[in-house]
Amino acid sequence: MHRAYQPIVPTCNKYLQQKWDNDNYQKHRTKVEKVTAVVDTKGPWTPAHIQVKLKKLQLQEERLAAITRDNQILSCKLADIMRSNGTVENWNNYVSKSLNAEKRHRRFMQITRENQAILHRITHCESEYKQSRLNEEWETVKRVQNDIARYPRGMKTEQKTGKKVHPGVTKNGESARFG
C-alpha cells in the first residue's frame, strides 16, 4: 500500500488524480524548458578580429615561406653537387696571419731557453749522497746490532731452512760477540 499513489489534495478517484497530476507536471516541464532568462548571464561578445588573430596567421605564413625558400635553395645546391664531378673549387690560398705571432714566438723561445738552463743545472749537479759513506754507516750499524744482540743474528732463519748453525758464528761468517 505504501507504493500506491498518494494525492496531495483529497480526491474521489486516485487514478484520475494521478493522471491529472502527471499531465500538469509535464506541462510545467515543457514551460520550464521553453522559458528564457530575464538576466543575461552570457559572457561578453568577442569581436571577430580578436578571434581570428590575423597577425599570428601572417607571421606563420611568413615563417613557412622562409622555410620553403631555404629548402628550395638547399635542394638546388644539392642538385648542383650531384651534377658536378666532385672537384673542390673553393681553395683558400692565403696564409693566416696573427698580429702577435712574433711576440708569441719570442716568448716561446725564451721559455725554451729557461727550461734548457734548468735541465742543465739539474743534470750537472753532484749528488749530496755518497755511496761509500752510506755503506760504511750501514756496516757500523750492523756491528752495533751484533754487539747489542743477546743471540747471534740470523740463527732463527738458518734454523728454519735446515742449515747447521755454528754457535758464535753469524750468517756472514763473522764471529759473534756476546756481551
MARNUBA-135416 format. One line per 5 residues: number of its first residue (from 1); for each residue x, y, z of N, C-alpha, C, O. Coordinates in steps of 0.2 Angstrom, whole numbers. Layout:
NUM = X Y Z X Y Z X Y Z X Y Z | ... .
END
This chain:
1 = 4 -6 0 0 0 0 4 6 0 2 12 -2 | 10 6 3 14 12 3 17 14 -4 19 20 -4 | 17 9 -9 19 11 -16 13 14 -20 15 17 -25 | 8 14 -18 2 17 -21 2 25 -21 6 28 -17 | -1 28 -26 0 35 -27 -4 38 -22 -10 36 -20 .
6 = -1 43 -18 -5 47 -13 -6 54 -15 -1 58 -16 | -12 56 -17 -13 63 -20 -12 68 -14 -13 66 -8 | -10 74 -16 -9 79 -11 -16 82 -8 -17 83 -2 | -20 82 -13 -27 85 -11 -32 79 -10 -31 74 -13 | -37 80 -6 -42 75 -6 -46 74 -13 -47 79 -16 .
11 = -47 68 -14 -50 66 -21 -54 60 -20 -54 56 -16 | -59 59 -25 -63 53 -25 -60 48 -29 -61 42 -27 | -56 49 -34 -53 44 -38 -45 45 -39 -43 50 -41 | -42 40 -36 -34 41 -35 -31 41 -42 -26 44 -44 | -34 36 -46 -31 35 -53 -32 41 -58 -27 43 -61 .
16 = -37 44 -58 -39 50 -62 -34 56 -59 -32 60 -63 | -34 56 -52 -30 62 -49 -23 61 -51 -19 66 -53 | -20 55 -51 -13 54 -53 -12 56 -61 -7 59 -62 | -17 54 -65 -16 56 -72 -16 63 -73 -12 66 -77 | -21 67 -69 -21 74 -70 -14 77 -67 -12 82 -70 .
21 = -12 75 -62 -6 77 -59 0 76 -63 4 81 -64 | 1 70 -67 6 69 -72 6 74 -78 11 76 -80 | -1 75 -80 -1 80 -86 1 87 -84 4 90 -87 | -1 89 -78 1 96 -75 8 96 -75 11 101 -76 | 11 91 -72 19 91 -71 22 91 -78 27 95 -79 .
26 = 20 87 -83 23 88 -90 22 95 -93 27 97 -96 | 16 98 -92 15 105 -95 20 109 -91 23 114 -95 | 21 108 -85 26 113 -81 33 112 -84 37 117 -85 | 35 105 -85 42 104 -88 43 107 -95 48 110 -96 | 38 107 -99 39 110 -106 39 118 -105 43 121 -109 .
31 = 35 121 -100 36 128 -99 43 130 -97 46 135 -99 | 46 126 -92 52 127 -89 58 126 -95 62 130 -95 | 57 122 -99 62 121 -105 61 127 -110 67 128 -113 | 56 129 -111 55 135 -116 56 142 -113 57 147 -117 | 57 142 -107 57 149 -103 64 152 -105 69 148 -106 .
36 = 64 159 -106 71 162 -107 72 166 -101 68 168 -97 | 79 167 -100 81 170 -94 80 178 -94 80 181 -100 | 78 181 -89 77 188 -88 84 191 -88 85 197 -91 | 89 188 -84 95 191 -83 100 188 -88 100 182 -89 | 104 192 -92 109 189 -97 115 187 -93 119 191 -90 .
41 = 116 181 -93 122 178 -89 127 176 -94 132 173 -92 | 127 177 -101 132 175 -105 138 180 -105 137 186 -103 | 144 178 -107 150 182 -107 149 187 -112 145 187 -117 | 154 192 -112 154 197 -117 155 195 -124 159 190 -125 | 153 198 -129 154 196 -136 161 198 -138 163 203 -137 .
46 = 164 193 -141 171 194 -143 171 196 -150 168 192 -155 | 174 201 -152 175 204 -159 178 199 -163 182 195 -161 | 177 199 -170 180 194 -175 187 195 -175 191 190 -176 | 190 201 -175 197 202 -176 201 199 -170 207 198 -171 | 198 198 -165 202 195 -159 201 188 -160 206 184 -158 .
51 = 196 185 -162 195 178 -163 200 175 -168 202 170 -167 | 201 178 -174 204 176 -179 212 176 -178 215 172 -180 | 214 182 -176 221 183 -175 225 183 -181 229 179 -182 | 224 188 -185 227 189 -192 234 190 -192 238 187 -196 | 237 193 -187 244 194 -186 248 188 -185 253 186 -188 .
56 = 245 183 -181 248 177 -180 248 173 -186 253 169 -188 | 243 173 -190 242 169 -196 247 172 -201 251 168 -205 | 248 179 -201 253 182 -206 260 180 -204 264 178 -209 | 262 180 -198 269 178 -196 270 170 -197 275 168 -199 | 265 166 -196 266 159 -198 267 158 -205 271 154 -207 .
61 = 263 162 -209 264 161 -216 271 163 -219 274 160 -223 | 273 169 -216 280 171 -217 285 166 -215 290 165 -219 | 284 163 -210 289 158 -207 289 152 -212 294 150 -214 | 283 150 -214 283 144 -219 286 146 -225 289 142 -229 | 285 152 -228 288 154 -234 295 155 -234 299 153 -238 .
66 = 298 157 -228 305 157 -227 308 150 -227 313 148 -230 | 305 145 -224 307 138 -224 307 135 -231 311 132 -233 | 301 137 -234 301 134 -241 306 137 -245 309 133 -249 | 308 143 -245 313 146 -249 320 143 -247 324 141 -252 | 321 142 -241 328 139 -239 328 132 -241 333 130 -243 .
71 = 323 128 -241 323 121 -243 324 121 -251 328 117 -253 | 321 126 -255 322 126 -262 329 128 -263 332 125 -268 | 332 132 -260 340 134 -261 344 128 -259 349 126 -263 | 343 124 -254 346 118 -252 346 113 -258 351 110 -259 | 340 112 -260 339 107 -265 342 109 -271 345 104 -275 .
76 = 342 115 -273 346 117 -279 354 116 -278 357 114 -283 | 356 118 -272 363 116 -271 365 109 -271 370 107 -274 | 361 105 -268 362 98 -269 361 95 -276 365 91 -278 | 357 98 -280 357 96 -287 363 98 -291 365 94 -295 | 366 104 -289 372 106 -292 378 101 -290 382 100 -294 .
81 = 378 99 -284 383 95 -282 383 88 -285 388 85 -287 | 377 86 -286 376 79 -289 378 79 -297 380 75 -299 | 376 85 -300 378 86 -307 386 87 -308 388 85 -313 | 389 90 -303 396 91 -304 400 85 -303 398 80 -301 | 407 85 -305 411 79 -305 414 78 -298 418 74 -297 .
86 = 413 83 -293 415 82 -286 422 85 -285 425 84 -279 | 424 90 -289 430 93 -288 429 99 -283 424 102 -283 | 434 101 -279 434 107 -275 436 113 -278 441 113 -281 | 431 118 -278 433 124 -282 434 130 -278 435 135 -280 | 434 129 -271 435 135 -267 441 134 -262 440 134 -256 .
91 = 447 134 -266 453 133 -262 454 140 -259 453 145 -262 | 456 140 -253 458 147 -249 466 147 -249 469 144 -245 | 469 150 -254 476 151 -254 479 157 -251 482 161 -254 | 477 158 -245 480 163 -241 483 160 -235 481 155 -232 | 488 164 -232 491 162 -226 488 166 -220 488 172 -220 .
96 = 486 162 -215 483 166 -210 489 169 -206 494 166 -204 | 487 176 -204 492 180 -200 489 182 -194 483 183 -193 | 494 182 -189 492 184 -182 496 190 -181 502 190 -182 | 493 195 -178 496 201 -176 502 200 -171 506 204 -170 | 500 195 -166 505 195 -161 509 188 -161 512 185 -156 .
101 = 510 185 -167 513 179 -168 521 180 -167 524 175 -164 | 524 185 -169 531 186 -167 532 187 -160 537 184 -157 | 528 190 -156 529 191 -149 528 184 -146 532 182 -141 | 523 180 -148 522 173 -145 528 169 -146 530 165 -142 | 531 170 -153 537 166 -154 543 168 -150 546 163 -147 .
106 = 544 174 -149 549 176 -144 548 174 -137 553 171 -134 | 542 174 -135 540 171 -128 542 164 -128 544 161 -123 | 540 160 -133 541 153 -133 548 151 -133 550 147 -129 | 552 155 -137 559 154 -137 563 155 -130 567 152 -128 | 560 161 -127 563 162 -120 561 157 -115 566 155 -111 .
111 = 555 154 -115 553 149 -111 557 143 -112 560 139 -107 | 559 141 -119 563 135 -120 570 136 -118 573 131 -115 | 573 142 -118 580 143 -116 580 142 -108 584 139 -105 | 575 145 -105 575 144 -97 574 137 -95 577 135 -91 | 570 133 -99 569 126 -97 575 122 -99 577 118 -95 .
116 = 579 124 -104 585 121 -105 590 122 -100 594 118 -98 | 590 128 -98 595 130 -92 594 126 -86 598 124 -82 | 587 126 -84 585 122 -78 587 115 -79 590 112 -74 | 586 112 -85 588 105 -86 596 104 -85 598 99 -82 | 599 109 -88 607 108 -87 609 108 -80 613 104 -78 .
121 = 606 113 -76 608 113 -69 606 107 -65 610 105 -61 | 600 104 -67 598 98 -64 603 92 -65 605 88 -61 | 604 91 -72 608 85 -74 616 86 -72 619 81 -71 | 618 92 -71 625 93 -69 627 94 -62 633 95 -60 | 622 94 -58 623 95 -51 626 88 -48 623 83 -50 .
126 = 630 88 -43 633 82 -40 628 80 -34 624 84 -31 | 628 74 -33 623 71 -28 626 72 -21 632 73 -20 | 622 74 -17 624 75 -10 625 69 -6 628 69 -1 | 623 63 -9 623 56 -5 630 53 -8 631 53 -14 | 634 51 -3 640 47 -5 639 40 -4 637 38 2 .
131 = 639 36 -9 638 29 -8 643 25 -3 640 21 1 | 649 27 -4 654 24 1 652 26 8 653 21 12 | 650 32 9 649 34 16 643 30 19 643 28 25 | 638 30 15 632 26 17 633 19 18 631 16 23 | 638 15 14 639 8 15 643 8 22 642 3 26 .
136 = 648 12 23 652 12 30 647 13 36 648 9 41 | 642 18 35 637 19 41 633 12 42 632 10 47 | 631 9 36 627 3 37 632 -3 40 629 -6 44 | 638 -3 39 642 -8 42 643 -7 49 643 -11 53 | 643 0 51 644 2 58 637 0 62 637 -3 67 .
141 = 632 1 58 625 -1 62 625 -8 63 622 -11 68 | 627 -12 58 626 -20 58 631 -22 64 629 -26 68 | 637 -19 65 641 -21 70 638 -19 77 639 -23 81 | 635 -13 77 632 -12 84 626 -16 85 626 -18 91 | 623 -18 80 617 -23 81 620 -29 84 617 -32 88 .
146 = 625 -32 81 628 -38 83 631 -38 90 630 -43 94 | 633 -32 92 636 -31 99 631 -31 104 631 -33 109 | 625 -28 102 620 -27 107 616 -34 107 613 -35 113 | 615 -37 102 611 -43 102 613 -48 107 619 -49 109 | 608 -52 110 609 -57 115 611 -63 112 616 -67 114 .
151 = 608 -65 106 610 -71 102 612 -68 95 611 -63 93 | 616 -72 92 619 -70 85 613 -69 81 608 -73 81 | 614 -64 76 609 -63 71 609 -68 66 614 -71 64 | 603 -70 63 602 -74 58 601 -81 60 600 -86 56 | 601 -83 67 601 -90 69 594 -93 67 593 -98 65 .
156 = 589 -89 68 582 -91 68 580 -93 60 577 -98 59 | 582 -89 56 581 -90 48 585 -96 46 583 -100 42 | 591 -97 49 595 -103 47 592 -109 50 593 -115 46 | 589 -109 56 586 -115 58 580 -117 54 579 -123 53 | 576 -112 52 570 -114 48 573 -117 41 569 -122 39 .
161 = 578 -115 38 580 -118 32 583 -125 33 584 -128 28 | 585 -126 39 588 -133 40 596 -133 40 599 -138 40 | 599 -127 39 606 -127 39 609 -128 46 605 -127 51 | 615 -130 46 618 -132 53 620 -125 55 624 -121 52 | 619 -123 62 621 -117 64 627 -118 69 626 -122 74 .
166 = 632 -114 68 638 -115 72 637 -109 78 636 -103 76 | 637 -111 84 637 -106 89 643 -101 89 648 -103 88 | 641 -95 89 647 -90 89 648 -87 82 653 -83 82 | 645 -90 77 647 -88 70 640 -85 67 635 -88 68 | 640 -79 64 634 -76 61 633 -78 54 637 -82 52 .
171 = 628 -76 51 627 -78 44 632 -76 39 633 -79 35 | 636 -70 41 641 -68 36 647 -72 37 652 -71 33 | 648 -75 42 654 -79 44 658 -75 49 664 -77 50 | 656 -69 51 659 -66 57 658 -69 63 653 -72 64 | 663 -68 68 661 -71 75 657 -67 78 658 -60 78 .
176 = 652 -69 82 648 -66 86 651 -64 93 655 -67 96 | 649 -58 95 652 -55 101 646 -56 106 641 -53 105 | 647 -59 112 642 -59 117 644 -54 122 650 -54 124 | 639 -51 125 640 -46 130 638 -47 137 639 -44 141 .
END
